Amino acid sequence: MYFNEYLKTCRENNALTQEELVSELYNHDVKMFESLDTSTYSRWERAVVKPKTSRQVSILKYFQKRTGVALPCWDQYSIDETEEIICKTGMNNLLGNSKELVLNFPSATIGADDLHVYQLRNSDNMEKIISINLDMDKDFNHNTTHFQSEQFKEWALHPSSSFYVCEYKEQFFGLLFTLRLKPEVFERIMDLDIDEKDLSVNDFASFDEMGCNHMISFFAMSEKAASLLFIRYYAHLIANQKFIIEVGLATMMEDARKLIRNMNLHHYSSKIIEKGLELQTYRETLPNFLASQKVVKMILSKQDCPEE
């Protein structure tokens, strides 16, 4: 999507003239918009020039505050359309370099169209993929989490869970598993009062109630697979934003923390599991999670995306 289109849509949806919005932005963030006038603003809407990304983020935060929505003015897009809008190169930049979670499988001849992302519940290889996930979990978390195969299967089948699998020619190429938890359960996970292995489907929020998105597993064989998995993840969050309060995760991996910082998640709590192993939780409200320069570049700068 183009930022000028988004800006004009939000202004019109909120019944504001250009002059009124210029005044509103000034009051919202004097330092950021002290030099803004209607002439410059008009050039933004006409795509003659584009404001700096920091200004784009501040504009998004203004409309968040005005509407109470994490990504305002996005109702016209379906989840599939949102996936098409998100810049794959921008997602690669957001994910950064992760040597343990994202492998460097030779993929020069593998295009994004060769990779397929789908829900694990729709797979004929559910048990095999769960087994792969459990093996990686034991390795990444030093055999401290003690998940069970049947437990993951029950979670994957729950309608509010998002267990995404990426494959290439019917071969496993990556996964990203998230749960939608009831807010009070998410709070206990973030506080490290309970372990993930102690969760049950009774702790999951349904689609028609407010919940929190909690990532429990991620691994990809290549950057392309990682990018497509996270594009589906972000598209899911945006499509369901009216029912998602926060996002978060818990990890012991230093390699994961590089990714977490890029995702605009912030450290919340820590607990020593055993000598040399520290479990840390990270969380952020959905509005703040989306209102970052990397995310804005990814979803509102289509003209700057090299793949287009």
HELIX and SHEET records of a PDB file:
HELIX    1   1 PHE A    3  ASN A   13  1                                  11    
HELIX    2   2 GLN A   18  HIS A   28  1                                  11    
HELIX    3   3 VAL A   30  PHE A   33  1                                   4    
HELIX    4   4 THR A   38  GLU A   45  1                                   8    
HELIX    5   5 THR A   53  THR A   67  1                                  15    
HELIX    6   6 ILE A   79  ILE A   85  1                                   7    
HELIX    7   7 LYS A   88  LEU A   95  1                                   8    
HELIX    8   8 ALA A  112  ASP A  114  5                                   3    
HELIX    9   9 LEU A  120  ASN A  122  5                                   3    
HELIX   10  10 MET A  126  PHE A  140  1                                  15    
HELIX   11  11 SER A  149  LEU A  157  1                                   9    
HELIX   12  12 PRO A  183  MET A  190  1                                   8    
HELIX   13  13 GLU A  196  ASP A  198  5                                   3    
HELIX   14  14 VAL A  201  ASP A  203  5                                   3    
HELIX   15  15 GLU A  223  ALA A  239  1                                  17    
HELIX   16  16 GLN A  241  PHE A  243  5                                   3    
HELIX   17  17 GLU A  254  ASN A  262  1                                   9    
HELIX   18  18 LEU A  286  LEU A  290  1                                   5    
HELIX   19  19 GLN A  293  LEU A  300  1                                   8    
HELIX   20  20 LYS A  302  ASP A  304  5                                   3    
SHEET    1   A 7 LEU A 115  GLN A 119  0                                        
SHEET    2   A 7 SER A 162  TYR A 168 -1                                        
SHEET    3   A 7 GLN A 171  LEU A 181 -1                                        
SHEET    4   A 7 GLY A 211  ALA A 220 -1                                        
SHEET    5   A 7 ILE A 244  THR A 251  1                                        
SHEET    6   A 7 LEU A 277  THR A 285 -1                                        
SHEET    7   A 7 HIS A 266  GLU A 274 -1                                        
END                                                                             
